[in-house]
Amino acid sequence: MDLPTIKYQNNPLIYERIALESPKVYSYKSILKEITKCIEYFQQYQVENHVGIAVDIKEHSAASIVLLLSILNHNCRFYCLDFEETKDAKKYLRLSGVKYVISNRFQTFDYNSKQTKYEINILNNTYYLDSCINDSYIENISLCYTIATSGSTGSPKMVHVPYECIEPNITSLSCLLNVQQNDVIFLGSPPTFDPFVVELFLALKTGGSVLITSKEIRLQPQKLLKCMFPGVSIFQTTPSLFRLFGKQSIHDEILQSKSSLRCLILGGEDFPTTLELQTWLPLDFSNSGKRIFNIYGITEVSCWSSIYEFNNKTETKDFGIPLGKPLDDNTFFRLLDKFGNILHHTNCKGELEIVSTKRHCFIPQLDGDDVKMMQLKDVIYRKTGDLIERDGSGDLYYLGRTNNTIKRLGKRLCLDSLSKKVENLLSKENLINSNNVPLEERHSILNNFQKYLENHEQPDKVLYGKELLLNVHGKVDRKRILNEILAKKVCSSAVKLFEDFLTNVMGFQLTDQLERQTKDEICIKRVKLFRNISFLEAGGTSFQALSLATEMADVMENNQEQRKILEMLLDNSTTIEKILQFLTFSRKKLKNSSEFYVKCGRLENYNKNYSLKQLWRCDLKKCIDATPSLYQENVLAVGSHSHLLLTLNAQSGQEISRVELNDRIECTVVFVSSQLALVGCYDGYLYGFDFNNGSISWKLNVKGMIKAKPLVIKNMVIVASYAEQNNIMAFDLRSLSLVWSLKLGAKGIFSSPLLISHDSVLFCTLDGSYALVEAETGTIKWLHKLESPVFSTPAKIQTLHESFIILAEVKGLISICRVENGEKICTFQTEGNVFSGLTIPLTDNSNYNFIIFGCHDKNVYCLKFQHNTKELTLHWQVSLNAAVFSTPIVISQQYILACTTLGLMVLIDLMKGDILTSYDLKAEVFSSPCCLKDKYVYVGSRDNYLYSFELEK
């Protein structure tokens, strides 16, 4: 493939706008230079021509575009695959017939590779090239790329696309859209969706440009709007995604006459109705020169096959907007009846079949393995599975899927296939009597759905009904069931839909309470057990956020609120509690009140002899959720979400060193020696660094996000992470070699590992598993499972005769277990969720221990565990102004210091539970404090600052 570099070499090819600042601009000339370098790598590593190369791409970047164009200019084909998001990546890789894999993530190479990695450096990004072990390779034929169908009706199909198939799309569309070299095309389709090829190639053919941005911005309509306009002139997207901008923004900004947009191309789903389109269009649309197209195609004839231009004079039909005419002279349409016979007459319905004399994609699952025989065929016939109506004028209209396959936010979803998949995940008893499923079994069902269903297959609701509605033939009446569900949704509110989703899909236990807010005693349903983590941190996905926001938008009247809810769901700094408050107020505004007031228990009884005095603060640029760490008496270290880790003088706050990592830091720093400290990162690496000068000594890839504090035992470090393959790994600190690794439970680990003895470590996971593991070998001594996830770091109690561990489930159940076998001996149930770690103060009394922790019911709890009776009782609880996420600490074995999520720090008498003093940071606190010499307190905040306080008595 040749770039038009001579004529357009000084033109911009890529505008890369990852944040909302000014974009990075790459010219054709600069990109060609990088392509030449990349091809030299291929030649150096002896990569053959005419073979397939799989590329692990999560989202577009300038470097990924260089990589794809280099593959094409090396006369190879590319196959884009997101290894992290694709649950069956091995299967897809095997079916693709590729010979090499390229990724910027080392863990990718767990898939069918020979483990002989070569480095490729592109625009300061390091990629790794490795040979791929496959049963058979597709090579020695001229192909452009490989794309996979969704596999919704069975096994996924690999579609191998030659240049002759995609070229008519580019030629026809560049002419029809009149694409010029000053056009900017938004490269918004993901790398695994073939329309992105059209977007990129349209720019290359005409000397135009593409705009790329991050997935985070693409899924937040208002940020995306600012990113795209002014600038973008050609925008290709699905109707569902376009609707997320909201009618007002579409009408007032995107389609208004002064907007830079020239052409809007909507495809991949049913085109909007004329009535909906009219609500988008400004009055002067007809004279604005802007054009809107309905484009249609299937992956099996990649990419588009027909197009229709909408205008205000388009005649309205009950079944919508026509599919239009074929894009090129070599493509034809015909309708088939249910027996496969061709329907020649008008005013008929049938399955659409695409016929082409030139656009021959090779699909081994349909055509067999003989590529050369496939190339000899004069005509190719591809059934679409779409039910189409042809009217009296010969125009074609999309009616739906012939096989009960739908498209959900641009992805095909076969309901019949999904039904069978779900049946296989359910027990026989659940299938027979779904109305009587116990609560614990419902949690198990939800966990299985999240584990085994793809993102687009995850349900919005799980309903447990007494019976299924049947039609007169005794068959399940899907339409009536759907109508009843939709009727319930219309009668619902946005906050109710969100609460139902949290309960029925994500498995959270919500208890409603009524709070009187005005003198008129208007009751508004509120969630009692607040969630002070974000939707994504709670286990939600971006796909679920899109689906949920779309559903809630149907019952929200305000367009701006409709757009805002998606941004809140995708924002890691927005808690579920804030979302619930937002939805409550969006439903019905409170009279005479703009905020909630919560009284703080016992704050009036301050002891004037105690105070917290702020000494200094340090800016880490973004939220600090990590717990600060101390080394000896002068060194303090903490990381933040800005990727920055600072080491400071604990007395003065003066900076000693700084380290900037590749991703967010929520892990606590562990000091190993006078020159070495450790910290985990969201990028999946454990870093060893010299805190004296900020230099990184080494890094170890654990293949999953690290939030838990690493545990150092002798010359070994044990790391718990969110890795899918092995979420616990042990490394030798001298050789940095892997000692052992272990997969515990089905989810990641947030809770820090706890050293029980010199040779045993306790781990708790987010699926509720807890286990005692031998430190030297990784052998599991015993393993049990709780009913809900564990975010809280456990604690240990040592009596004269026995050892016990204390666990806190997220649902608020505190359990005391025996160390020897993990057996529960007593429990205590709080009124809220527990994310706080557990603190055990030292005591002079050998008959009992106190257990201190914070709770989302706005209380700090002190429980008393009696050694002789094995009873766990409430000693005191202190009510505060907000949930307590961070772990309370003990000072001088007399006081407890706790922080609420609203930033209130309180000093509590350990024995009596009286509040002695407080300090209001006026900022959210999720970081646990630490203390030096029982006098100096350090805590991080979500206002980006690390604070230092002196406790004065």
N, C-alpha and C positions, 0 to 999 in steps of 0.2 A: 504494500500500500504506500503510495507516494503522497507526502504532504505538499500543499501548494506554497512552498516556502519562498521561491524566487520572487513571485509577484507580491506575496503578502508577508515577507519575512519580518517586517517591522510592525505588522499588525499585532494587537493583543490576541492571544489564543485563549488564555485562561485568566479569569478573575477569581481568585480564591479568597472568599470572605468567610472565615471561620467564626469570627466574632463580628460585632456591628461596627468595628472600626473600618478605616479605609482598607480596601482589598489589596492583596498581593497580586501583581500583574506579571504574567509570563507571556512573552512574545513568541511568535512562531519560530523565530531564529533561536531563542534560548531553549525552547522545548526540543527542537531538532538537535541541538548540541547535546542535550541530555540523552536523547534517543540513541545518538551515535555512540555515546559512552556505554549505554546499556547493552547495545548490540555487541560491542567489543567484549563485554563480560560474557555474553552468550558464546561468542567465538572462543574465548579463553577457556571456558568450561565445557567446550565441545558439545554444545546443544545443537542437535540436528535441525535441519529445515523440515517443514511439513509434518510436525508432530504437535500434539496438544499439550498446553501448559495451563494447569489450574492455578488460579490466583486467589489467595485468601484476602478478600476485600470487604471491609465492614461498611465503608462509605467512600465517596469519591474524594480524591485529593489531587493536587498537581502531580505528585509522585506516582499515584496509581494510574493516572492518564498516560504519563510517560511510559510506564511499565507495559500497559496494554498496546500502545502504539509501537513500542519496541518489539513486542512479540509479533505483531502483524508485519512489521518491516523486516523481521527475520524469517518471514514466510512460514510462520506457525499460526496456530489458532489459539485463542484464549478461552478459558472457562472460568467465570467468576463464581465463587462460592464463599459464603460467610461461614467459616468452620465453627465459630463460637456459637452462632445462633441456630445452625442446622443440626438437628438432633441425630439424623442418620447420615452424617457426612461421609462415613466410610462407604456406604452404599452408593451415594451419588458419585463419589470419586471413582469407584470401581466401574460404574456404568458409563462414565464419561470417556473412558479410553485414553486418558492423558498419560504422558510419559514423565512430566515434571510437575513439581509443586513449588510455588513461590509464596512466601508469607513473611510478614514482619514480626510474627509471633512464633517463638520457638515451639510452643506446645502444639502448634498445627501439625508438626511432623510426627506426632503419635499416629497419624493416619497413613498406613500403607507406604511408608517411606523407607529408604535404605540407610537413613541416618548419616549421610555424607553431605553436610551442608556447605554451600559456598555463599559468600557474602556478595551482595550487589548494593552499591550506594547510589541513591538517586535523590537529588535535592536535599541532602543532609538526612535522608531517611535510609536506614539499613534494612534490606530485605535478605531473605535466605532462600537459596535455590537448592532443591533436592530432587533426586530421581524418585519416581513413584512406581511401586510394585503393583502391577495390574495383571489380570489374567490375559488380556489382549489389548493391543493398542490400535488406535485408528491413525494411520500415518500414510505418507506418500500420496496424499490427495490434497488439493488446494481448497482449504476451508478458512473461513474468517473467524468464526467463534462457535462455541457450544453453549446452549441454553437449556435449562431443565424445566419441564412442565411441573406443576405442583404435585402430581400423583394423587389427586383427589379421587379419581375413579379406579385406583389400583396402583400398580407400581409406577414410579415416576418415569417419564420418557425423556431420553436425551435427544435433543434436536441439534444436529450438526449443520451449520448454516454456511453455504459457500458465498463468495462475493456476488455471484450471479443472482442470488436470491435477495440480498439486502440492497443491491445497487439500484433496482427499479424504484424502491422506496425513496432513496435519496434523490435520484434524478427527478422523479415526479413531484415530490414535496418541495424541493428547492425551487422548482419552476412555479408550482401552484401558489406557494407562500411568498414568492418573489424574494427569496433570502439574499441579502446583500452583505458585503464585507463589514458594514457598520452595525449589523444586527448582533444582539446579545441574546443567546439562547440559554434558558435556565436548565442546567443539567441536574434535574430533580429526581428522575427515576433511579431507583437503587441499582447497583451493579448486577444484581441477580434478575433484573426485569428488563427484557430486551428493548423496550422503547428508549433506554439510555443510549443504545448504539445509534439510533436515528438522531437523537439530539446531538451527539458528538460528531457524527459523520456529516450532518447538515452544515455545521460550522466549518469543518475541514474542507468541504467541497467548495465553499463560497468565500473562504477567507474570513469568516465571521468569528465570534467569540462565544465561549461558554462561561456561565457563572456557576461556581460550586460553593456549597456551604455545608455546615455540619448537620448531622441528624438532629441534634438538640435544637437547632434553630428551625430546621424544616418542619418539626412537629409543633412549633409554637407560632401560631398564625401571625400575631402582631410583630414578633421579631422577624419572621420571614418576610412580611410585607415591607418592613424598613430595609431589609437586606436586598430585596429584589428591585424595589422602585425608589427613585427613577433608575432606569438602566435596562432592565429586561424588556426585549421587544417580542420574543417568541416564547410561549409558555405551553408546554405539553404536560398534562396531568390527568388524574382520574377525577370524575365528578365528586366523589366522596371527599377527597382531600381538598378540592377547590372550595367546597361548601364550608370547610372549616374557617375560611377567612370571614364568614358572616356576610349576610346580605348588605349591610351598611357599608362595609369596607369594599366589597365588590362593586357596589353602585357608586360610591363617592370617591374611591381611589383607583381601583384597578382598571375599571372600564370607563372612567371619566375621560373626556376628550383630550386633556393635556397629559394623560398618562403615557409612559414610554411604550406600553404594550401595543403591538400591532396585531398579533395573531394568538388566539387562545384555542388550543387543540385538546378536546376532551375525549378520552378513550379508556378502554379496559373495563368499562362497566356500562350499564344502561344509561343513555344520554338523558339529561334533565328534560322535563316537560316544557312545553312552550310557556305555560303559565308561570313556572318557576323562573324561566329565563327572563320573562318580562319584568319580574321583580328585581332583577340584577341590572337591567339596562337603563342608563340615563336617557333623558328625553332626546338629546342630540346624538344618540348612538349611530343612527343611520348616516349621519354626515361626518362622523368622527374618523372614518377610514379604518376602524377596527373590525376584525373578522373573527368569527367563532365557527369552529369545525367540530363535527361528530366524526371520529375516526374509529375504524373497526378492523380487527384482525385476530389471528390466533397464533400461538407460539409455533405450531407445527408448520406454518407458512410465514416464518419470521420476516418482517414484524407486522406491518399494516397491510390490509388488502383493499379497503374502500374508504372513501371520505365524502362527507356532505357538508356544504357550507350553509349555516343557518343565517337567515335574515328576518327582519320584521314582517316580511310578506309571506314567510313560510306558512303553508296551509296547515292548520291544526288537525291532527287525526287522533282518534281515541288511543291508538297504540304508539303515539309519540312522533319522533323525528326519524326520517329515513336513514338507512345506513349509507346511502349514496352509491356512486359508481365505482367500479374497480379503479385502482390507482394506476394501472398500466395496461397496455393492450394485450399482454400475455396472460392475464388473469381473468377468470370467468366464474360466475356463480350459478348454481342450480339447486333446486329444492328436491328433496326426496321424501316419499311417504314412509310410513313405518315399516314397509316391506323392502325399502331400498329402491323403489321405482321412481323414475324421474317425473316430476310434476311440470308439465309444459304450460299449463293454462294460468291465467291470472286469478286473483281473488282466491288464493289457496294458502294453506299452511303446511310447513314441513321442515325437516332438518336441513340446514344450509350446508352445502358442500362446496369447497373452494377448489377450482380446477386451474392448473397453470401449465403452460408449455415451457416455461423457462425457470420458474422459481422452485427448484428441486432441493428441498432440505432432506438430509439423510437421517432417518429415524430407525435405528436397528430394531427396536421393539416392534415396529410395524413393517419394516421393509426387509428384515433379515440382515445377515452380516456381510453380504456381498455388495460392497460400495460400488464397484465398477458396473455391475448389472443395474444398479439404481441409476447411475449416470447415463446409461443407454436409453432409459425410458423417455419417450417423447412427451408424455403427459402424466402429471401427478394429480391424484384426487385425494383430498383431505376432508373428512367429515369434521364439522365443528362442534356437534353436540348442542347447537343453539336452535331453538324453535323460532322460525321466521315466518312472517306473513307477507305475501306479495299482493298488492292491491291492484285495482283495475288499470292503473297507469304503469304497472310493472315495477313500482318502487318497493323496496324491501324494508321491513320493520322488525326489530328485535322484540320477541315476546317473552323469552325466558330460556331455561335449560331443559332439554328433552329428558335428561336422566336425573332430575331433581338435584342437580348441582347448582349451587348459587355462587355468587362472588361476594366475598366479605372484605370491604375496604381494599379491593383490587386483587384479592387472592381467591382462587377457586376453592370451593368447599362443597364436597358431595355429602349431602345429608344422610343418604343411605349408608355410605361408607363410614361416616362418623358414627351412625347409630350402631353398626356392628362393632366398631372400635370401643364404644362406650360399654356395650354389652359384655365384651371380653374383660372389662375392668371391674365389673360388678359381680357380686356373689349371686347365687341362684335365689337366695332369700330376698335380696334387694329387688330383683327383677319381678318376683311374684307379688311382693307386698311392699311397695315403696313408700307407703304412707306411715309405716311403723318402723322406720329406720332409726336406731338409737343415735344419740348425739355423737358418741365416739366413732361410730361407723360412718356417720356423715363426714366427719373430719378426715377419715381414711379415704373416702371416696374423692373428696376435694384434693387431697394430696396426690392421689393416683392421676387425676385429671391434669394437675399441674406438671406431674412428672412425665406422663406418656403422651399427652396431646400437644400438637404444635400450637404456636401462639395464636394463629387464626382459627384454631379449633376450640380454644378455651371458651366455655359458656359464659354468657352475661349473667345468667341466673340458673340455679339448680332448684327445680320445683319437685316436691314430693307429694304426689296427688293420690287420691283414693282410686280413681279409675281414669281410663282413657276414653275420649269421645269417639264413637264409631259412626260410620255412615250406614245407609240402608243395606249395604252389601256386607256389613260386618267388618269392614276394614277401618283402620285408624283414619279419622277425618282430620288430616293435618291442618286444613284451612280453618276449621272451626276452633281447633286448639289454638292456632296462631291468633285468630280474632279475639279469643277470650284473653289471651296474654296481653295483646295490644290494648284491649279495652281497660285492663287493670293498669297498664302503664299510663294511659291518658288521664286516669283518675288519680294518679300518684303525683308526688312532688319530686323535685330534684334531690332533696336531702334524703327522702325515703328510698329513692333508687340507689343512691350511694350507700346508704346504710345496709340495704338488702345485698348489694354487691359485696361489701365487707364481710357480711355474715355468711351468705350463701356460696360465694365463690372463693373468697380468701380465707374463710374459716375463723374470722375474729368473732369473739363473743361480745355483743353490745347489749347493755342494759339501759333502757330509757328511763329518764326521770322528767318530771314536769317542774319547771321553775317559774315562779310568778315574777314577772318583770315590771309590771306597772300597777298603779293603784286600781285600774280597771280589772285586774286579775286575769289578764289574757295569758293563757297557758300555751307555751311553745315546747314541742317535743325536743329534748336535748339529749345528746349522748353523754351518759354518766362517766363511762370509762374512756377518757380521752386518749388519743393516739398521738404521741409527740414524736413520731417519726414520719418521714415522707411516704407517699404512696409507693414509690419505687423501692424504698428501703424496706417497706413492709412486705415486699414480694411481688408487687404489681409490675407489669411490663408496659412498654410504650404502646404495644398493640392493644392491650386492655384499656390503657388510658384513652386511646383514640376511640375505641368502641364505646366506652363508658361516656365520654364527652359527647359523642354523637347521640347516644340515647337520652342523656339528660337535657341536651339542647332542645329536644322535642317538647319538653314541658317547661322550658324557661322562656319568658317573654322578651327579656332584654338581650339584644344582640351582643353587646359588649361583655355581658356576663357569660354568654355562651362561649365566647372566645377565651375569656379569662380562665374558665374552669379547666380547659386542657392544659394551659400553661402552668396552673397550680399543680395538676396531677404529675407533670413532668419535671417540676422544680424540686430538687433535693432539699432545698432549704424551707419548703412549705410543708408544714406538718398536716397530718390527717385531721387533727383538731381544728386547724385553721380552715381547712376545706369544708368541714362540717359547719363551722360558724358562717362561712361565706354563703353556703347553700341555704342555711336557715334564714339568713337575712335576705337572700335573693327571693325566697319564697314569700315572705311576709315581713315587712319592716316593723320594728318595734316602735310604739308610740312613746314620745317623750324620753327616749333613751337611745343613745348611739353606741353604748358599750356595756359590757357586763362588769359588775362590781362584785368582787369576792372578798369577804372579810377574812382577815388573817388571825387564826386562833391564838390567844394568849399573848399577842404582841404588846398589849398594854402593860404587861407585867415585867417590863424590862428592869434589869439590874444595872443601875447607873455606874457600877464599878467596872463594867466591861465595855470595850468598844473595839471596832475594826477600823483601822486607819490606813487609807491607801498611800502606798509609798511611791510606786511608779507603774507605768504600763508600757507595753511594747506592741507595735502594729505588725501583724503577720499577713496583712493584705486581704485575707478571706477568713471565713469562720474557723474557729478553733474548737474542734470537738474532742481532740486528743487530750489525754491526761498528762500534765507536765511531769518531768522526771528530774530527780536530784542526784548529783554525784558529789560525795563528800559534803562539804559545807559551802562551796562557792560556785558550783556549776549547776545550771538549770537548762533543760532542753525540751522543746516541744515543736510539733509540726502542725500544719494547717491545710485547709482545702485549697490554698493557693499553690500547693506543691512545695512550699517553702518550709524548711526546718531551721530554727535558730537555736544556737547555744549561747547562753547569756551568763553574765556574772549574777549570781542569785541575790547579792546584796544591793548592787547598784542598777541592775538591769542593762548594763553595758554589753554590747554584742561581742562575743568571742569569735564566733564563726557562723557561717550560713551554708546550707546545702539546698540546692534546688533539684527536686526529683521530677519524674515524668508525669506524675499524677497526684491525686489527693493523698493526704496523710491523716489517718485517724488512729493509727497505731501508737502506743506508748513507746518512747525510746527506752532501750535497755543498755545500761553502761556495763561493759565487760571488763575493761581495764582503763589505765590512765590515757590510753591512746585509741581505744576502740569502743564504739557504741553501735548498736543495731537498731534498725527501724524497718517496719513493713510498710508497703505502699499499695495503693489501689491498682497499680500496673502489674501486680503479681510477683514483684521482686522483693526479696529481703536484702537490705543494703547494710554493709559494714562500712563505717566511716570514722575518720579521725576527727573528733569534735574540737580538737585544738585549732585546726586550720580549715576544716570543712571539706577536706578531700575525701572522695569515695574510694575506699580500699578495694572493695569487691561487691558483687551482687549475685544473688542466687535466685533462679527462677522457680517458684513453687506453683506457677500456672493458675493462680487464682488470687483475687483480692485479699489483702491481709489487713484485718482490723484488730485482731486479738494480739495481746502483748506476747512476744516470743519468750520462751522459757530457756534459760541457760543452766545446764547441769554439767559440772566439771568442764570438759573440753567439747561439749556438744550443745547445739542449739536446736530446740524443737519448735516448729512453726505450725500454727493452725490457720487455715485459710478458707476461702470460698471455692477452691479448686474442685472441678467436677470429678477428676480421676482419683486423686489422692489428696484429701483435705488435711492430712497431718504428715509432715515430713521432718526427719531428723538429719542434721548435717554435722560433720566433724569440723570444728572451728579452726583446726590446724591445716588440714588438707582441703577443706571445703567440699569434700566428697559426701555423697548421699549415704547415710548409714542405714536408714530404713524409711519406708513410707507406708501409709495406711489410709484406707477409705473407711470413714466412720459415719454411719447414717446415710441419708440420701440428700442432705443439703450442706451448706457451708457452716463455718464456725465463727461466731461473733464473740463468744465468751472466751476469756483468756484461760489457758491451761493452768491447773493447780497442782503443785508438787505435794504429794501426799507423804511420801517417804523418799529415801535416797534413791530408790529404784522404781517408784511408781508415780504415775501422773494421771490426773483426772481430766477428762474432756467432756464437754457438753455441746450439742449441735442444735441447729435451727430446725431439725425435724423431731427434737425431743429426746434423741439418743444420749445416753451418758455411759461412760465406760472407764474402767481403770486399766491403764496400759503400762507394760514394763518399759521403763525408760531406755534401756540398753538395746532391746530387740524389737520393740514395737508390738510385742505379743499382747493380745487382749486377755486380761485376767478374768473380767466379767463385764457383761453388757446388759443394760436395761433400757426401756424406752418410756418416756413420760407422755402425757396426753397433749401437750402443747410445746412450742419452741422454747429454747432457753437462750436469752440474751444476756442474762445476769452471770457474772463471774462467781463461781461457787466459793465456799469457805470450808475450813476444817476445824473441828473441835477435838482436842485431846484431853481425855479424862485420866484418872489414875489407872483405870483398867481397860478402857476401850478408846477407839478412834471413830469419829463420826464425820460425815460430810453433810453440808447443808446446800440444798438446791432451791432455786426460785424459778418456777415456770412463768412464762409471759402471762398466763391467765390469772396469776396472783396466788398460786398455791406454793407454800413453802414446805419443803420436805426434809426431814432428818433421816439419813440412811447410814447403815453400818459400812465401814470401810472394807471389811473383810469380804463382803459379798454384794454390796449395793442394795441390800434389802431395806425397804422403808420401815421405820418404826413409829413415826408420828408426823402429823402435818398441821398446818395452819393456813386458813383461807383469808386473804385480804379482800378489800372491796374494789380493787382495781388491778390493772396490768402492772407487772414488775419488769423493768429493764435495768434498774439499778443493781450494782454489785452488792455483795453481802460483806459486812464488816463485823469482826468479832473482837471487842475490846478485851484486854487482859483483865483478869479479876483476881483478887486475893482470896476469894471464896472458892473452895474446891467442889462445892455442891451444885453450882449452876454456871451457865454462861449467858451473856446477852448477845443477841443477833440484831444488828442495825441495818436498815435498808430504806430506800425511798420508794414511793409508789405513785401511780398515775391518778389515784384518788385524792391527791394533794396532801398526803400524810407522810410523815417520817415515822416508821414503826420501830419499836424496841421490843423484841420477843425475849422470853426467858425460858431457857431449856434446863430442866431439872435432871441432873445426872442419874439420881437413884430411881425416880419414878418414870423417867423417859417421857415427861410431859412437856409440851411446847405451848406456852400461854403468852398473852399480851401483857407486857409490863407497863408500857405507855405508848401513846401515839400523839404526835403533834400535827395539828392542821395548819397548812400554810396557804399561800395565795395561788399556787399552781402546782402542776405535777412535778415530781422529783425524778429526773432521769439519771442524774449522776450518782456516784457512790459516795455516801457520807463518810467522813474520816473521823478518827479519834485523836483528840489533843490532850496530852498530859494524863491520859487514862481517866479524865474527869469530865471532858466535854465532847460533844459531837458537833461537827460543822457540816451543814447540809446546804445545798443550793437548789432552788427551784428553776424551772424552765423559763420563768419570767425574770430571772436574775436576782432574786432575793436570797442573800446569804444569811443564815441564822446560826447562832451559837446556842446549843442546848445542853442543859445539865444532864449528864448521863444517868444519874440515879433517879432524879425527880421528873425529868421531861419538861422542865421549865425553860422558856426561851430567855437567855441572858442578854443578848444584844443581836442586832441585825445590820445589814448594809445592803442597799438596793443598787445594783449595777445598772438597772434600767436597760438591760439587754438580755437576750436569751442565753441560758447556760445549759449545755449538755456535757461539758467537760467536767471530769471529777477533779476536785482540788487535791493539792498535796501540801505537806507542812514540813518546815525546817525548824529544828530546835524547840518545837512546841510553841513557837512564837510567830514565825513568818509563814503566811499562807499564799499559795499561788494557784490561780485558776484561769482557764481560757474561756472566751465568750464568743457568741456569734456576731458581735459587733467588730470582730477581727482582732481584738486586743487580748494580750496576756496581762493579767493584773497581779500586782504584788501588794499584800496587806501585812500590817503588823497588828497582832492581837495584844491590846493593852489591858492589863488587869489592875 
